[in-house]
Amino acid sequence: METSVASTLQRNPIIKVTGDNLDIYVRTGHKSLERSNQDIHLFASNIIFSRIVKPGLYSMVKPLCDLQSLTPELFFPSEQDRESLRRSYCVMLARILMGLPTYKWMRSVVPSHIYHPYQRQMSQRSEVFQLPIQMKNESKHEDCVDILDGYEDILTGIYNKAFGSDELFQKFKVVVGGDQLTRVRLEEAKLLRALATSPKRRFDDLQPFVVELWHVKQDFLEVHDYTVYNYSCNLCHWFLHLIHMEDVVREGDVIRLIPTLKYSLQFFFSHSRLSKYFVECLDFILKTEYLLSQMQRMRVLEGAFVNLRGGLGQNIECDLVKENSVRNQKDLIRALGANKTNKAIYRSTKAADTVADICSKVDESVSVKKQSTRHQIPKSVKDEVVIHQSLRALRPFFKETDRNCQGMLKVAASPLMKIDTKDFKYRIHQVVSRLFYGQNTRTRDVSDDEYDDDD
């Protein structure tokens, strides 16, 4: 693994690390006072190489920003953002209509892919490597500190192997991503070392810490709440934004990502002003728009997507790749049988990439098609006919009095209609203030001139 990463690093020293918990329940064959079932808590990580950002392309100087200038209105979608969302929504609706026989003619005019300036780079296949598993539990702060120490040691060793020193590691830093819990705990662990005497002990080379999109979308699916007309409009609004988010991910569209998250803020807040992913969206926007250098900003944006197959429209969320890696590592751990010691788990999961590559080559040689990991549910024509007939009889988008949904009498036609604008602004200011002060332990920036001198 280290040799492969080091050789790739020589071509491109810009990388990102993603991490997630790996929890597995082990049942013992014979229970006793000394032996019982175990809950094993581990931490798995991936390295992902940049496809857009290369050394020297973007400025490495952080912008000067103070809290007073960060007004809540800056986190609202601009008119340009709204127009971009409207155009995207139109394409999403047109693609749905194309499935109806009456609108098949639209296939010649509706774009299969929404263009963005980085389309070519984001269609390239991503280079992803699994890091050795760590016997740590991300729910504990002391273990999170150890995880970051492990990152420092592993990455320093890889950079030394590739370049003879860790100078480029210190210069370019490494972006760290994960789900909400991972992002919060690792960032808190870094703050615990803020007064350490050396940059390595302060984890200065690990920044920024960002949330990943698959978990944001997952929370988006869980939060929406539901008279007949209002309910139908509300549901359509949630669905339209969800398929828009999915299209942004598939295309790896770093241009539409921030406007999408700004709009998502309102959806999360409409569900609960204490929504944790409302905070995560604000954190992502704050860092990428106002706190990070141009290089770090683009690294965070492009690092949200991974393309394992290559080609247009083949990107998926970075943390979904991590979830698939965790599944592969769990398979290797289960295959150990009774020999589930820490050493055996470490050695087997360290070879996960190699094992997956060997299996892939064997399957290819014997013409065995790889099963898709994407969820595919067969359509039921009978079910569709029943749904069509029911909706036709209901006419959900006709405004009629005395038509209510039981238990859902106060649903607005749009989730955004029930937002108290004053409270929304106050909550943004409250969260941004806290997040800003948490990011204000800055290290010395590398200037563009300093980078040019090194060349």
Secondary structure, DSSP 8 states (H G I E B T S, - for coil): -HHHHHHHHHH---EEEEEEEEEEEE--SS--SS---EEEEEEEEEEEE-SS--TTSS--------GGG--GGGGS--HHHHHHHHHHHHHHHHHHHTTSGGGGGGGGTS-SS---TTHHHHTS---EEE---B---TTSHHHHHHHHHHHHHHHHHHHHHHHSSSHHHHHH-EEEEE-HHHHHHHHHHHHHTTT-SSTTTTTTTEEEEEE-HHHHHHHHHHH----HHHHHHHHHHHHHHHHHHHHHHHHT-HHHHHHHHHHHHHHHHHH-TT-HHHHHHHHHHHIIIIIS-HHHHHHHHHTTEE-SS-STT--EEHHHHHHHHHHHHHHHHHTTTT---HHHHHHHHHTHHHHHHHHHHHHHHTT------S------HHHHHHHHHHHHHH-TTS--TT---TT-TT--SSGGGG--HHHHHHHHHHHHHHHHHHT--------HHHHHHH-
